[in-house]
Amino acid sequence: MNKVPLSLGFHYFCLCRNQQTDAMKKFLFYAVSLLLVLPAMAQTPADAPGTTTSTPPAEGLVIADGQVARLKKAPSFKNKGFEKYWKWVLSRVQYPADMEEQKVEGVVQVRIIVETDGSVTVDEVLASPHEKLTEAVTRVVENSPKWTPGIMTDKESGLDYPVRVSYVLPVEFKVRPQKLVDPTIGRYNGQKNFKPYGS
């Protein structure tokens, strides 16, 4: 059996070791490269610098009714504005019988918000002579049909997105003069389908 010369064996050992070192260097190079490239690949186009997004810059942004000029398109209710909605609410609010009997009257003022999906929520009660009158108003507001939400344009991206818009809704409760009421039927005399709080 032929023996491999010692010098040749040492040379073979060094050659193998160099190849292992080169392989290890390549492996490390590719591993580091992969670690640097993966986060960039995982970044969605919407998150990448210099791109646009349809997500509103400020989710909690509420535009007050006095600032609707800032909007590209103001909210609309049945193709009309706030006045149409106000009249819709007035025509449906019912004066609680016990409050009318006790002659509790006055103005209920609530801040409502037209949400981004068109629904209407009561944000705050600003004024009210009695909680029962407040409940009469909020009951109608909470069962409102949906609006078409307001639209705002993001200055940075140029994209349009819906925004929340607030309005102050006043509803006046006033005790009706007794002489106008027919006590036998509890209606206004000579006025069919009379709606005392609007139409």
N, CA, C and O of each residue as an XYZ file, in Angstrom:
796
protein
N       0.863     -1.189      0.000
C       0.000      0.000      0.000
C       0.894      1.232      0.000
O       1.799      1.372      0.823
N       0.614      2.112     -0.943
C       1.415      3.329     -1.081
C       1.030      4.327     -0.010
O      -0.153      4.532      0.264
N       2.009      4.935      0.584
C       1.744      5.955      1.585
C       1.781      7.337      0.940
O       2.619      7.619      0.084
N       0.866      8.182      1.364
C       0.832      9.565      0.845
C       1.928     10.340      1.562
O       1.985     10.337      2.792
N       2.801     11.006      0.805
C       3.866     11.787      1.436
C       3.276     12.796      2.417
O       2.183     13.319      2.196
N       3.991     13.063      3.484
C       3.525     13.980      4.528
C       3.271     15.379      3.989
O       2.281     16.017      4.346
N       4.154     15.848      3.141
C       3.997     17.202      2.590
C       2.737     17.301      1.746
O       2.043     18.317      1.759
N       2.453     16.237      1.015
C       1.253     16.229      0.173
C       0.003     16.211      1.053
O      -0.972     16.901      0.755
N       0.025     15.436      2.122
C      -1.118     15.389      3.045
C      -1.356     16.736      3.697
O      -2.498     17.165      3.861
N      -0.255     17.413      4.073
C      -0.395     18.740      4.681
C      -0.975     19.730      3.680
O      -1.829     20.551      4.014
N      -0.482     19.632      2.425
C      -0.985     20.510      1.365
C      -2.490     20.275      1.156
O      -3.258     21.224      1.003
N      -2.900     18.997      1.153
C      -4.307     18.649      0.971
C      -5.148     19.196      2.127
O      -6.250     19.700      1.908
N      -4.631     19.099      3.362
C      -5.311     19.611      4.549
C      -5.513     21.117      4.454
O      -6.591     21.633      4.749
N      -4.453     21.816      4.037
C      -4.544     23.290      3.905
C      -5.527     23.683      2.826
O      -6.292     24.635      2.978
N      -5.496     22.926      1.717
C      -6.403     23.218      0.602
C      -7.861     23.056      1.059
O      -8.716     23.893      0.766
N      -8.122     21.952      1.788
C      -9.484     21.722      2.288
C      -9.897     22.827      3.258
O     -11.034     23.298      3.244
N      -8.960     23.220      4.084
C      -9.268     24.255      5.077
C      -9.565     25.589      4.389
O     -10.475     26.311      4.793
N      -8.788     25.914      3.342
C      -9.023     27.159      2.592
C     -10.391     27.132      1.918
O     -11.102     28.136      1.880
N     -10.745     25.959      1.385
C     -12.046     25.847      0.727
C     -13.177     26.021      1.754
O     -14.197     26.652      1.474
N     -12.972     25.450      2.944
C     -13.988     25.608      3.992
C     -14.109     27.070      4.415
O     -15.209     27.575      4.641
N     -12.947     27.751      4.519
C     -12.961     29.169      4.890
C     -13.672     29.987      3.819
O     -14.480     30.861      4.133
N     -13.368     29.698      2.546
C     -14.042     30.409      1.441
C     -15.542     30.151      1.461
O     -16.342     31.063      1.251
N     -15.915     28.896      1.718
C     -17.346     28.558      1.771
C     -18.028     29.291      2.928
O     -19.156     29.770      2.805
N     -17.316     29.365      4.051
C     -17.868     30.061      5.218
C     -18.021     31.551      4.940
O     -19.009     32.162      5.347
N     -17.057     32.132      4.256
C     -17.121     33.557      3.904
C     -18.316     33.821      2.982
O     -19.053     34.791      3.155
N     -18.486     32.925      1.990
C     -19.605     33.082      1.062
C     -20.940     32.967      1.808
O     -21.875     33.735      1.578
N     -20.992     31.978      2.710
C     -22.214     31.778      3.485
C     -22.546     33.014      4.310
O     -23.691     33.466      4.335
N     -21.539     33.555      4.983
C     -21.754     34.754      5.788
C     -22.175     35.937      4.930
O     -23.052     36.712      5.311
N     -21.544     36.070      3.770
C     -21.871     37.159      2.852
C     -23.349     37.082      2.429
O     -24.069     38.080      2.464
N     -23.780     35.877      2.028
C     -25.160     35.703      1.583
C     -26.143     35.882      2.743
O     -27.223     36.446      2.567
N     -25.761     35.397      3.929
C     -26.644     35.522      5.090
C     -26.872     36.985      5.459
O     -27.999     37.408      5.714
N     -25.765     37.759      5.483
C     -25.871     39.184      5.806
C     -26.672     39.917      4.736
O     -27.504     40.768      5.052
N     -26.423     39.589      3.474
C     -27.157     40.227      2.370
C     -28.651     39.949      2.487
O     -29.488     40.829      2.290
N     -28.956     38.696      2.815
C     -30.356     38.309      2.951
C     -31.028     39.072      4.085
O     -32.173     39.503      3.955
N     -30.320     39.238      5.190
C     -30.869     39.973      6.324
C     -31.123     41.437      5.984
O     -32.049     42.050      6.516
N     -30.309     41.994      5.105
C     -30.490     43.393      4.710
C     -31.596     43.561      3.679
O     -32.302     44.569      3.670
N     -31.742     42.558      2.806
C     -32.698     42.675      1.705
C     -34.120     42.324      2.128
O     -35.075     42.934      1.647
N     -34.272     41.348      3.023
C     -35.618     40.895      3.398
C     -36.525     41.988      3.940
O     -37.680     42.065      3.522
N     -36.057     42.844      4.859
C     -36.960     43.906      5.348
C     -37.447     44.825      4.239
O     -38.601     45.256      4.246
N     -36.574     45.125      3.289
C     -36.972     45.991      2.173
C     -38.005     45.301      1.299
O     -38.934     45.938      0.802
N     -37.838     43.963      1.109
C     -38.795     43.221      0.293
C     -40.137     43.102      1.007
O     -41.191     43.111      0.371
N     -40.090     42.991      2.342
C     -41.320     42.844      3.122
C     -42.095     44.144      3.225
O     -43.287     44.136      3.533
N     -41.431     45.260      2.970
C     -42.099     46.557      3.067
C     -43.120     46.682      1.958
O     -42.793     46.538      0.780
N     -44.373     46.953      2.340
C     -45.439     47.065      1.345
C     -45.287     48.376      0.586
O     -44.701     49.332      1.095
N     -45.816     48.419     -0.629
C     -45.720     49.656     -1.404
C     -46.305     50.852     -0.678
O     -45.812     51.971     -0.819
N     -47.380     50.617      0.115
C     -48.010     51.738      0.824
C     -47.105     52.289      1.912
O     -47.201     53.464      2.264
N     -46.197     51.424      2.464
C     -45.320     51.867      3.530
C     -43.999     52.413      3.009
O     -43.280     53.103      3.731
N     -43.684     52.105      1.766
C     -42.393     52.510      1.223
C     -42.312     54.023      1.114
O     -43.321     54.674      0.841
N     -41.128     54.596      1.322
C     -40.978     56.053      1.230
C     -41.359     56.561     -0.148
O     -41.050     55.931     -1.160
N     -42.032     57.702     -0.182
C     -42.363     58.328     -1.452
C     -43.599     57.783     -2.119
O     -43.939     58.217     -3.220
N     -44.302     56.824     -1.481
C     -45.523     56.297     -2.065
C     -46.725     56.836     -1.309
O     -46.582     57.433     -0.243
N     -47.920     56.621     -1.870
C     -49.133     57.166     -1.270
C     -49.927     56.067     -0.591
O     -49.722     54.881     -0.848
N     -50.822     56.473      0.265
C     -51.666     55.529      0.987
C     -53.073     56.072      1.064
O     -53.283     57.285      1.086
N     -54.049     55.157      1.106
C     -55.435     55.603      1.211
C     -55.864     55.734      2.671
O     -56.986     56.159      2.946
N     -54.988     55.374      3.608
C     -55.307     55.509      5.028
C     -55.233     56.975      5.430
O     -54.235     57.637      5.145
N     -56.265     57.497      6.087
C     -56.232     58.900      6.502
C     -55.048     59.176      7.421
O     -54.720     58.346      8.270
N     -54.404     60.327      7.266
C     -53.278     60.672      8.124
C     -53.663     60.744      9.594
O     -52.852     60.426     10.463
N     -54.884     61.156      9.879
C     -55.319     61.268     11.276
C     -56.691     60.631     11.410
O     -57.696     61.211     11.001
N     -56.730     59.428     11.988
C     -57.982     58.690     12.104
C     -59.013     59.439     12.952
O     -60.208     59.381     12.662
N     -58.558     60.150     14.008
C     -59.482     60.808     14.918
C     -59.861     62.216     14.499
O     -60.539     62.921     15.246
N     -59.438     62.633     13.322
C     -59.712     63.993     12.859
C     -61.209     64.228     12.719
O     -61.917     63.437     12.097
N     -61.687     65.331     13.308
C     -63.093     65.726     13.171
C     -63.130     67.146     12.641
O     -62.549     68.056     13.234
N     -63.810     67.331     11.532
C     -63.956     68.659     10.935
C     -65.242     69.276     11.462
O     -66.318     68.698     11.307
N     -65.139     70.446     12.084
C     -66.336     71.138     12.583
C     -67.117     71.718     11.412
O     -66.550     72.015     10.360
N     -68.427     71.877     11.606
C     -69.268     72.345     10.492
C     -68.838     73.702      9.952
O     -69.099     74.020      8.792
N     -68.182     74.500     10.785
C     -67.715     75.803     10.309
C     -66.480     75.714      9.428
O     -66.041     76.715      8.861
N     -65.912     74.499      9.313
C     -64.691     74.326      8.523
C     -64.905     73.448      7.298
O     -63.945     72.938      6.720
N     -66.158     73.271      6.903
C     -66.424     72.375      5.781
C     -65.818     72.881      4.476
O     -65.703     72.129      3.509
N     -65.433     74.152      4.448
C     -64.771     74.685      3.246
C     -63.440     73.982      3.002
O     -62.929     73.985      1.882
N     -62.873     73.375      4.060
C     -61.618     72.638      3.911
C     -61.812     71.325      3.152
O     -60.852     70.726      2.669
N     -63.059     70.893      3.056
C     -63.350     69.599      2.449
C     -63.476     69.698      0.939
O     -63.893     70.718      0.391
N     -63.105     68.618      0.292
C     -63.328     68.535     -1.146
C     -64.830     68.404     -1.412
O     -65.365     68.952     -2.376
N     -65.494     67.649     -0.513
C     -66.932     67.457     -0.647
C     -67.533     67.384      0.751
O     -67.103     66.577      1.574
N     -68.528     68.227      1.019
C     -69.181     68.240      2.331
C     -70.111     67.032      2.454
O     -70.574     66.498      1.446
N     -70.384     66.601      3.689
C     -71.340     65.497      3.860
C     -72.706     65.903      3.329
O     -73.053     67.085      3.326
N     -73.479     64.921      2.882
C     -74.823     65.240      2.387
C     -75.834     64.233      2.941
O     -75.538     63.054      3.135
N     -77.027     64.746      3.183
C     -78.125     63.924      3.688
C     -79.245     63.980      2.667
O     -79.849     65.032      2.456
N     -79.522     62.850      2.035
C     -80.542     62.778      0.983
C     -80.296     63.836     -0.082
O     -81.211     64.530     -0.526
N     -79.042     63.936     -0.473
C     -78.579     64.874     -1.523
C     -78.697     66.343     -1.123
O     -78.598     67.225     -1.976
N     -78.904     66.608      0.146
C     -78.969     67.980      0.662
C     -77.981     68.113      1.804
O     -77.231     67.181      2.097
N     -77.979     69.268      2.447
C     -77.053     69.529      3.536
C     -77.653     69.331      4.920
O     -78.619     68.592      5.110
N     -77.039     70.021      5.883
C     -77.433     69.861      7.283
C     -78.871     70.307      7.541
O     -79.571     69.698      8.349
N     -79.311     71.357      6.867
C     -80.672     71.872      7.111
C     -81.729     70.812      6.816
O     -82.730     70.709      7.525
N     -81.501     70.031      5.773
C     -82.432     68.954      5.430
C     -82.468     67.930      6.565
O     -83.538     67.439      6.926
N     -81.311     67.611      7.123
C     -81.248     66.649      8.223
C     -81.927     67.208      9.478
O     -82.663     66.503     10.169
N     -81.668     68.468      9.753
C     -82.261     69.124     10.922
C     -83.790     69.046     10.854
O     -84.454     68.725     11.840
N     -84.323     69.342      9.689
C     -85.782     69.275      9.514
C     -86.274     67.835      9.646
O     -87.350     67.593     10.194
N     -85.500     66.895      9.152
C     -85.859     65.479      9.265
C     -85.957     65.077     10.739
O     -86.888     64.376     11.137
N     -84.991     65.524     11.542
C     -84.995     65.218     12.977
C     -86.193     65.879     13.655
O     -86.907     65.235     14.424
N     -86.415     67.164     13.371
C     -87.523     67.898     13.998
C     -88.871     67.235     13.733
O     -89.740     67.220     14.605
N     -89.041     66.698     12.555
C     -90.323     66.092     12.191
C     -90.563     64.762     12.903
O     -91.679     64.243     12.893
N     -89.520     64.213     13.518
C     -89.643     62.896     14.152
C     -89.494     62.904     15.678
O     -89.795     61.911     16.340
N     -89.033     64.014     16.222
C     -88.882     64.093     17.676
C     -90.264     64.216     18.314
O     -91.090     65.019     17.881
N     -90.499     63.420     19.334
C     -91.776     63.465     20.043
C     -91.563     64.087     21.418
O     -90.653     63.718     22.161
N     -92.428     65.036     21.726
C     -92.387     65.706     23.029
C     -92.876     64.705     24.081
O     -94.028     64.278     24.011
N     -92.052     64.319     25.042
C     -92.544     63.403     26.076
C     -93.761     63.998     26.775
O     -93.729     65.145     27.219
N     -94.839     63.209     26.873
C     -96.112     63.704     27.405
C     -95.973     64.271     28.817
O     -96.545     65.316     29.127
N     -95.216     63.583     29.668
C     -95.093     64.074     31.051
C     -94.321     65.377     31.121
O     -94.580     66.208     31.992
N     -93.358     65.567     30.198
C     -92.603     66.813     30.173
C     -93.479     67.971     29.715
O     -93.362     69.092     30.211
N     -94.365     67.679     28.750
C     -95.267     68.725     28.268
C     -96.284     69.082     29.344
O     -96.626     70.250     29.526
N     -96.760     68.070     30.053
C     -97.726     68.320     31.134
C     -97.107     69.158     32.251
O     -97.766     70.008     32.850
N     -95.825     68.900     32.515
C     -95.125     69.647     33.560
C     -94.582     70.985     33.048
O     -93.935     71.733     33.780
N     -94.865     71.262     31.774
C     -94.421     72.494     31.115
C     -92.891     72.660     31.138
O     -92.367     73.761     31.303
N     -92.206     71.535     30.967
C     -90.742     71.573     30.847
C     -90.425     71.848     29.385
O     -90.734     71.036     28.514
N     -89.822     72.970     29.124
C     -89.497     73.341     27.748
C     -88.121     73.950     27.671
O     -87.501     74.253     28.691
N     -87.646     74.126     26.451
C     -86.316     74.684     26.248
C     -85.649     74.039     25.041
O     -86.274     73.279     24.301
N     -84.383     74.350     24.857
C     -83.647     73.864     23.681
C     -82.637     72.802     24.098
O     -81.842     72.991     25.019
N     -82.697     71.683     23.391
C     -81.677     70.644     23.535
C     -80.663     70.862     22.416
O     -81.017     70.914     21.238
N     -79.416     70.987     22.800
C     -78.344     71.131     21.807
C     -77.383     69.959     21.949
O     -76.814     69.735     23.017
N     -77.210     69.217     20.867
C     -76.262     68.105     20.876
C     -75.280     68.272     19.731
O     -75.627     68.764     18.657
N     -74.052     67.855     19.980
C     -73.059     67.814     18.898
C     -73.109     66.421     18.296
O     -72.876     65.424     18.979
N     -73.415     66.369     17.013
C     -73.462     65.082     16.325
C     -72.256     64.964     15.406
O     -71.680     65.967     14.986
N     -71.886     63.741     15.101
C     -70.781     63.509     14.171
C     -71.261     62.598     13.050
O     -71.796     61.516     13.292
N     -71.059     63.057     11.819
C     -71.279     62.196     10.657
C     -69.993     61.408     10.482
O     -68.955     61.969     10.130
N     -70.062     60.112     10.726
C     -68.878     59.259     10.696
C     -68.435     58.981      9.265
O     -69.127     59.324      8.306
N     -67.267     58.351      9.140
C     -66.712     58.084      7.810
C     -67.533     57.061      7.021
O     -67.417     56.975      5.798
N     -68.367     56.283      7.731
C     -69.230     55.329      7.021
C     -70.626     55.897      6.778
O     -71.497     55.202      6.255
N     -70.844     57.174      7.162
C     -72.130     57.825      6.934
C     -73.093     57.734      8.100
O     -74.128     58.400      8.094
N     -72.780     56.927      9.099
C     -73.656     56.833     10.265
C     -73.533     58.104     11.105
O     -72.570     58.858     10.968
N     -74.522     58.334     11.979
C     -74.550     59.540     12.810
C     -74.489     59.135     14.278
O     -75.235     58.266     14.728
N     -73.592     59.777     15.014
C     -73.474     59.497     16.446
C     -73.596     60.805     17.227
O     -73.270     61.878     16.720
N     -74.075     60.695     18.474
C     -74.132     61.857     19.358
C     -72.802     61.930     20.089
O     -72.442     61.015     20.830
N     -72.075     63.020     19.878
C     -70.760     63.179     20.481
C     -70.849     63.795     21.878
O     -70.141     63.385     22.797
N     -71.735     64.790     22.020
C     -71.809     65.520     23.292
C     -73.142     66.244     23.410
O     -73.670     66.762     22.426
N     -73.677     66.273     24.619
C     -74.875     67.078     24.896
C     -74.381     68.425     25.395
O     -73.761     68.510     26.454
N     -74.653     69.471     24.639
C     -74.157     70.816     24.972
C     -75.102     71.554     25.916
O     -74.666     72.326     26.769
N     -76.384     71.310     25.752
C     -77.371     71.976     26.612
C     -78.665     71.183     26.579
O     -79.023     70.599     25.556
N     -79.371     71.166     27.719
C     -80.654     70.477     27.770
C     -81.388     70.859     29.051
O     -80.792     70.891     30.128
N     -82.684     71.148     28.931
C     -83.455     71.463     30.133
C     -83.800     70.224     30.970
O     -84.073     70.330     32.165
N     -83.782     69.037     30.318
C     -84.120     67.806     31.052
C     -83.600     66.597     30.265
O     -83.587     66.591     29.034
N     -83.176     65.583     31.010
C     -82.612     64.394     30.354
C     -83.628     63.654     29.489
O     -83.251     63.008     28.511
N     -84.913     63.738     29.838
C     -85.926     63.077     29.012
C     -86.046     63.735     27.639
O     -86.298     63.068     26.636
N     -85.863     65.044     27.612
C     -85.875     65.743     26.324
C     -84.628     65.369     25.514
O     -84.683     65.223     24.293
N     -83.517     65.220     26.213
C     -82.286     64.787     25.542
C     -82.479     63.410     24.926
O     -82.083     63.171     23.785
N     -83.087     62.508     25.683
C     -83.320     61.146     25.189
C     -84.225     61.144     23.966
O     -84.040     60.342     23.050
N     -85.212     62.050     23.954
C     -86.124     62.129     22.809
C     -85.369     62.499     21.538
O     -85.682     62.012     20.451
N     -84.364     63.372     21.690
C     -83.571     63.802     20.531
C     -82.572     62.709     20.121
O     -82.476     62.355     18.946
N     -81.840     62.188     21.096
C     -80.800     61.197     20.769
C     -81.399     59.928     20.172
O     -80.772     59.271     19.341
N     -82.610     59.584     20.596
C     -83.282     58.396     20.047
C     -83.464     58.547     18.532
O     -83.247     57.599     17.777
N     -83.858     59.734     18.101
C     -84.065     59.977     16.670
C     -82.723     59.993     15.940
O     -82.589     59.402     14.868
N     -81.735     60.667     16.520
C     -80.412     60.770     15.880
C     -79.789     59.390     15.690
O     -79.228     59.088     14.637
N     -79.898     58.558     16.726
C     -79.274     57.240     16.659
C     -79.942     56.313     15.655
O     -79.362     55.303     15.258
N     -81.156     56.651     15.246
C     -81.857     55.844     14.236
C     -81.912     56.546     12.876
O     -82.769     56.249     12.044
N     -80.998     57.466     12.672
C     -80.974     58.220     11.420
C     -80.528     57.348     10.249
O     -79.744     56.414     10.418
N     -81.036     57.665      9.071
C     -80.470     57.037      7.869
C     -79.031     57.521      7.687
O     -78.635     58.544      8.246
N     -78.273     56.793      6.916
C     -76.878     57.177      6.701
C     -76.754     58.376      5.768
O     -77.547     58.562      4.845
N     -75.743     59.171      6.038
C     -75.358     60.280      5.172
C     -74.364     59.765      4.137
O     -73.886     58.633      4.211
N     -74.070     60.628      3.174
C     -72.885     60.431      2.338
C     -71.779     61.195      3.041
O     -71.886     62.410      3.201
N     -70.706     60.511      3.470
C     -69.694     61.192      4.292
C     -68.936     62.285      3.550
O     -68.899     62.317      2.320
N     -68.333     63.181      4.332
C     -67.498     64.232      3.759
C     -66.191     63.650      3.231
O     -65.697     62.641      3.733
N     -65.647     64.296      2.220
C     -64.404     63.830      1.592
C     -63.353     64.922      1.685
O     -63.617     66.090      1.401
N     -62.155     64.517      2.090
C     -61.025     65.439      2.190
C     -59.873     64.908      1.349
O     -59.720     63.696      1.193
N     -59.063     65.813      0.808
C     -57.894     65.414      0.027
C     -56.644     65.599      0.866
O     -56.414     66.667      1.433
N     -55.839     64.547      0.938
C     -54.577     64.615      1.664
C     -53.578     65.415      0.834
O     -53.309     65.071     -0.317
N     -53.030     66.480      1.414
C     -52.125     67.358      0.673
C     -50.853     66.645      0.230
O     -50.335     66.916     -0.853
N     -50.350     65.738      1.055
C     -49.096     65.066      0.735
C     -49.255     64.020     -0.360
O     -48.473     63.977     -1.310
N     -50.284     63.172     -0.216
C     -50.434     62.073     -1.175
C     -51.337     62.437     -2.349
O     -51.238     61.838     -3.420
N     -52.223     63.424     -2.147
C     -53.162     63.776     -3.204
C     -54.370     62.849     -3.255
O     -55.221     62.980     -4.135
N     -54.446     61.897     -2.297
C     -55.557     60.948     -2.284
C     -56.741     61.502     -1.496
O     -56.567     62.293     -0.570
N     -57.946     61.077     -1.874
C     -59.167     61.459     -1.184
C     -59.521     60.403     -0.142
O     -59.303     59.211     -0.359
N     -60.062     60.844      0.980
C     -60.495     59.906      1.999
C     -61.652     60.523      2.781
O     -61.740     61.746      2.897
N     -62.554     59.670      3.325
C     -63.687     60.192      4.101
C     -63.221     60.696      5.460
O     -62.282     60.156      6.046
N     -63.888     61.738      5.956
C     -63.554     62.298      7.267
C     -64.816     62.448      8.111
O     -65.931     62.504      7.594
N     -64.608     62.512      9.419
C     -65.703     62.738     10.353
C     -65.999     64.242     10.393
O     -65.085     65.064     10.438
N     -67.278     64.582     10.375
C     -67.682     65.991     10.393
C     -68.725     66.188     11.493
O     -69.683     65.421     11.600
N     -68.525     67.225     12.304
C     -69.454     67.472     13.413
C     -70.373     68.653     13.119
O     -70.007     69.595     12.416
N     -71.566     68.573     13.673
C     -72.552     69.647     13.586
C     -73.194     69.824     14.958
O     -73.267     68.882     15.746
N     -73.658     71.038     15.233
C     -74.449     71.286     16.453
C     -75.916     71.274     16.044
O     -76.359     72.061     15.207
N     -76.654     70.358     16.661
C     -78.062     70.164     16.321
C     -78.937     70.711     17.447
O     -78.940     70.159     18.547
N     -79.687     71.804     17.182
C     -80.593     72.338     18.208
C     -82.034     71.865     17.972
O     -82.521     71.876     16.842
N     -82.696     71.458     19.033
C     -84.103     71.069     18.946
C     -84.842     71.785     20.074
O     -84.531     71.599     21.250
N     -85.823     72.606     19.699
C     -86.570     73.367     20.702
C     -87.860     72.646     21.086
O     -88.638     72.222     20.231
N     -88.060     72.523     22.371
C     -89.303     71.981     22.905
C     -90.080     73.149     23.513
O     -89.599     73.831     24.417
N     -91.278     73.361     23.002
C     -92.092     74.472     23.496
C     -93.497     73.961     23.754
O     -94.115     73.333     22.895
N     -93.986     74.241     24.943
C     -95.333     73.793     25.304
C     -96.346     74.483     24.405
O     -96.320     75.703     24.238
N     -97.239     73.687     23.830
C     -98.244     74.249     22.917
C     -99.324     74.980     23.695
O     -99.724     74.534     24.770
N     -99.801     76.098     23.162
C    -100.911     76.813     23.831
C    -102.133     75.900     23.931
O    -102.519     75.262     22.952
N    -102.741     75.843     25.121
C    -103.856     74.928     25.350
C    -105.069     75.250     24.491
O    -105.833     74.349     24.143
N    -105.260     76.516     24.143
C    -106.436     76.868     23.357
C    -106.393     76.267     21.954
O    -107.426     76.157     21.294
N    -105.203     75.878     21.498
C    -105.111     75.271     20.171
C    -105.350     73.770     20.200
O    -105.463     73.133     19.153
N    -105.427     73.212     21.388
C    -105.561     71.764     21.498
C    -107.004     71.369     21.750
O    -107.656     71.913     22.642
N    -107.498     70.431     20.974
C    -108.830     69.873     21.189
C    -108.688     68.803     22.265
O    -108.075     67.766     22.012
N    -109.243     69.028     23.470
C    -109.042     68.086     24.579
C    -109.605     66.700     24.325
O    -109.182     65.734     24.960
N    -110.568     66.587     23.388
C    -111.172     65.273     23.146
C    -110.263     64.368     22.321
O    -110.315     63.146     22.454
N    -109.437     64.963     21.476
C    -108.568     64.132     20.631
C    -107.093     64.472     20.807
O    -106.223     63.777     20.283
N    -106.813     65.553     21.553
C    -105.422     65.902     21.814
C    -104.663     66.394     20.603
O    -103.448     66.221     20.520
N    -105.368     67.012     19.652
C    -104.716     67.529     18.459
C    -104.969     69.024     18.328
O    -105.832     69.599     18.991
N    -104.178     69.631     17.443
C    -104.414     71.034     17.130
C    -105.737     71.156     16.387
O    -106.025     70.369     15.486
N    -106.542     72.152     16.771
C    -107.817     72.372     16.096
C    -107.606     72.847     14.670
O    -106.805     73.743     14.404
N    -108.339     72.229     13.765
C    -108.371     72.692     12.387
C    -107.057     72.532     11.631
O    -106.883     73.137     10.572
N    -106.147     71.747     12.140
C    -104.884     71.557     11.427
C    -104.573     70.066     11.364
O    -104.086     69.480     12.331
N    -104.856     69.470     10.233
C    -104.577     68.055     10.059
C    -103.079     67.835      9.830
O    -102.402     68.625      9.172
N    -102.596     66.739     10.393
C    -101.201     66.346     10.215
C    -100.225     67.467     10.594
O     -99.183     67.629      9.958
N    -100.562     68.224     11.611
C     -99.689     69.308     12.047
C     -98.454     68.743     12.729
O     -98.556     67.887     13.608
N     -97.291     69.224     12.319
C     -96.038     68.779     12.913
C     -95.392     69.964     13.604
O     -94.757     70.787     12.944
N     -95.538     70.072     14.924
C     -95.098     71.273     15.619
C     -93.607     71.481     15.666
O     -93.155     72.589     15.957
N     -92.816     70.445     15.387
C     -91.361     70.579     15.532
C     -90.637     70.569     14.199
O     -89.437     70.297     14.156
N     -91.325     70.856     13.127
C     -90.679     70.904     11.825
C     -91.350     69.968     10.844
O     -92.348     69.320     11.158
N     -90.789     69.909      9.660
C     -91.370     69.037      8.637
C     -90.278     68.390      7.832
O     -90.561     67.617      6.917
